[in-house]
Amino acid sequence: MTYPIRIVGDQVVLREFTLEDVDDVLAIIGDDTITTWLSFDSRDRAQAVAMLEGTIERAQQEPRSEFYFGVTKRGDDSVIGFARIGLSGVQAGKLGYAIAAKEWGRGYATDAARALIAYGFKELGLHRITAAIGPDNAASIAVVQQLGFTREGVLRDHVFTNGAWRDSVLYSVLAPEWGAA
């Protein structure tokens, strides 16, 4: 697990962020169409730079507490999304992902999540990976269901975003289930 990490999926490559990614990242985290579904409000350029600086710094820490990658199409190094596993608890991780709106519906989120989950179980030795998703985010719910996650329940008023509290539906997959799939 030496820095930088590169994970290749069927359609996408997950790679470490660089400061040169700021415009691509801003196009994602500055887009209300996308952040409607995330756990934070849209961000401006200064916030995008700060986010990237923090992500790059945390990626080089030992031990590493999060694995936060830019998602690119195979053969194109431009960032079209991000995928993240934050380590929490004992052998547990929290999955998150987002893809640029213009790329929705092409399977990139599913491929990125699949590649990162496989990395989490095989390389990081995780036992459990969760995803907390807004109840109205049908596309993201479809992604985790397709990947074999089980619905566990609802986290009430889980995140404050877009000026209001929002519930999250909690999904999880365990290493033995992933290996069996």
C-alpha positions as CSV (number, residue, x, y, z in Angstrom):
1,M,0.0,0.0,0.0
2,T,2.6,2.5,-0.9
3,Y,1.7,6.0,-2.0
4,P,0.5,6.7,-4.7
5,I,-2.1,4.0,-5.1
6,R,-3.7,3.2,-8.4
7,I,-6.7,0.9,-8.7
8,V,-7.9,-0.2,-12.2
9,G,-11.5,-1.2,-12.7
10,D,-13.3,-2.4,-15.9
11,Q,-14.2,1.2,-17.1
12,V,-12.4,3.5,-14.6
13,V,-9.1,4.1,-12.9
14,L,-9.0,5.3,-9.3
15,R,-5.9,7.4,-8.6
16,E,-4.6,9.7,-6.0
17,F,-5.6,13.4,-6.4
18,T,-3.2,16.1,-7.3
19,L,-3.6,19.9,-7.0
20,E,-3.9,20.0,-10.9
21,D,-7.3,18.3,-10.4
22,V,-8.9,21.4,-8.9
23,D,-11.0,22.4,-11.9
24,D,-12.3,18.8,-12.4
25,V,-13.1,18.5,-8.7
26,L,-14.8,21.9,-8.6
27,A,-17.0,20.9,-11.5
28,I,-18.3,18.0,-9.2
29,I,-18.4,19.5,-5.7
30,G,-19.5,22.9,-7.0
31,D,-22.5,21.5,-8.8
32,D,-25.8,21.6,-6.9
33,T,-27.1,18.8,-9.1
34,I,-24.5,16.5,-7.6
35,T,-24.2,17.9,-4.0
36,T,-28.0,17.5,-3.6
37,W,-27.2,13.8,-3.1
38,L,-24.0,14.3,-1.0
39,S,-23.5,15.0,2.7
40,F,-22.2,18.5,2.1
41,D,-23.3,21.6,0.3
42,S,-21.7,22.9,-3.0
43,R,-18.3,24.3,-2.5
44,D,-16.4,27.2,-4.2
45,R,-12.9,27.1,-5.7
46,A,-11.1,28.0,-2.4
47,Q,-12.9,25.2,-0.7
48,A,-12.1,22.8,-3.5
49,V,-8.4,23.7,-3.2
50,A,-8.6,23.2,0.6
51,M,-10.3,19.8,0.1
52,L,-7.7,18.6,-2.3
53,E,-4.8,19.8,-0.1
54,G,-6.3,18.0,2.9
55,T,-6.9,14.8,0.8
56,I,-3.4,14.8,-0.5
57,E,-1.9,15.4,3.0
58,R,-4.1,12.6,4.6
59,A,-3.1,10.2,1.7
60,Q,0.5,10.4,2.8
61,Q,-0.1,9.8,6.5
62,E,0.9,6.5,8.1
63,P,-1.2,4.8,9.1
64,R,-3.7,6.0,6.5
65,S,-7.2,6.7,7.7
66,E,-8.9,7.2,4.4
67,F,-8.5,6.1,0.8
68,Y,-9.9,9.0,-1.3
69,F,-9.4,8.7,-5.0
70,G,-10.1,10.6,-8.2
71,V,-12.1,8.5,-10.7
72,T,-11.0,8.8,-14.3
73,K,-12.1,6.9,-17.4
74,R,-9.5,4.4,-18.6
75,G,-7.3,6.1,-21.0
76,D,-8.2,9.6,-19.9
77,D,-6.6,11.2,-16.8
78,S,-9.3,13.8,-16.2
79,V,-11.2,13.4,-13.0
80,I,-14.9,12.6,-13.6
81,G,-15.7,11.7,-10.0
82,F,-14.4,10.5,-6.7
83,A,-14.6,7.4,-4.5
84,R,-13.6,7.1,-0.9
85,I,-13.4,4.6,1.9
86,G,-12.9,6.1,5.3
87,L,-11.7,3.7,7.9
88,S,-13.9,3.5,11.0
89,G,-14.0,1.0,13.9
90,V,-12.4,-2.4,13.7
91,Q,-11.8,-3.6,10.1
92,A,-14.7,-1.3,9.0
93,G,-14.9,1.3,6.3
94,K,-17.4,3.9,5.1
95,L,-17.9,4.1,1.3
96,G,-18.7,7.3,-0.6
97,Y,-18.7,8.2,-4.3
98,A,-19.8,10.8,-6.7
99,I,-19.7,11.1,-10.5
100,A,-20.0,14.3,-12.6
101,A,-23.6,14.7,-13.7
102,K,-22.7,14.7,-17.4
103,E,-21.3,11.1,-16.9
104,W,-24.3,9.7,-15.0
105,G,-25.9,6.5,-16.3
106,R,-22.8,5.0,-17.8
107,G,-21.8,2.6,-15.0
108,Y,-18.8,4.6,-13.7
109,A,-20.1,4.8,-10.1
110,T,-20.8,1.1,-10.0
111,D,-17.4,0.3,-11.5
112,A,-15.5,2.7,-9.2
113,A,-17.4,1.4,-6.1
114,R,-16.8,-2.2,-7.1
115,A,-13.0,-1.6,-7.6
116,L,-12.7,0.2,-4.3
117,I,-14.7,-2.3,-2.3
118,A,-12.6,-5.1,-3.7
119,Y,-9.5,-3.1,-2.6
120,G,-11.0,-2.6,0.8
121,F,-11.6,-6.3,1.4
122,K,-8.5,-7.7,-0.3
123,E,-5.8,-5.2,0.4
124,L,-7.0,-3.4,3.5
125,G,-8.4,-6.5,5.2
126,L,-11.7,-4.9,6.0
127,H,-14.6,-7.0,7.3
128,R,-17.4,-4.6,6.8
129,I,-18.1,-1.7,4.4
130,T,-21.1,0.6,4.8
131,A,-22.7,3.2,2.7
132,A,-25.1,5.9,4.0
133,I,-27.4,7.1,1.2
134,G,-30.1,9.7,1.1
135,P,-33.5,7.9,0.8
136,D,-34.4,9.7,-2.4
137,N,-31.1,8.8,-4.1
138,A,-32.5,6.0,-6.2
139,A,-29.5,5.8,-8.5
140,S,-27.0,5.4,-5.6
141,I,-29.3,2.9,-3.8
142,A,-29.4,0.9,-7.1
143,V,-25.5,0.9,-7.2
144,V,-25.1,-0.6,-3.7
145,Q,-27.9,-3.1,-4.3
146,Q,-26.3,-4.2,-7.5
147,L,-23.1,-4.7,-5.6
148,G,-24.7,-7.0,-3.0
149,F,-25.2,-4.6,-0.1
150,T,-27.9,-5.2,2.4
151,R,-30.2,-2.5,3.7
152,E,-29.8,-2.2,7.5
153,G,-32.1,0.7,8.4
154,V,-32.5,4.4,8.6
155,L,-30.2,6.9,10.3
156,R,-32.6,9.7,11.3
157,D,-31.5,13.3,10.7
158,H,-28.1,11.9,9.8
159,V,-26.7,14.9,7.8
160,F,-27.3,18.6,7.6
161,T,-27.2,19.7,4.0
162,N,-29.0,22.1,1.7
163,G,-30.3,23.9,4.8
164,A,-32.1,20.9,6.3
165,W,-31.6,17.7,8.2
166,R,-31.7,14.6,6.0
167,D,-32.1,10.9,6.9
168,S,-29.7,8.3,5.4
169,V,-30.4,4.7,4.6
170,L,-27.6,2.5,5.8
171,Y,-26.4,-0.3,3.6
172,S,-23.5,-2.8,4.3
173,V,-21.6,-5.6,2.8
174,L,-19.4,-8.1,4.7
175,A,-16.2,-9.6,3.4
176,P,-17.7,-13.2,3.3
177,E,-20.7,-12.0,1.3
178,W,-18.4,-10.1,-1.1
179,G,-16.2,-13.2,-1.5
180,A,-19.2,-15.4,-2.2
181,A,-20.6,-13.0,-4.8
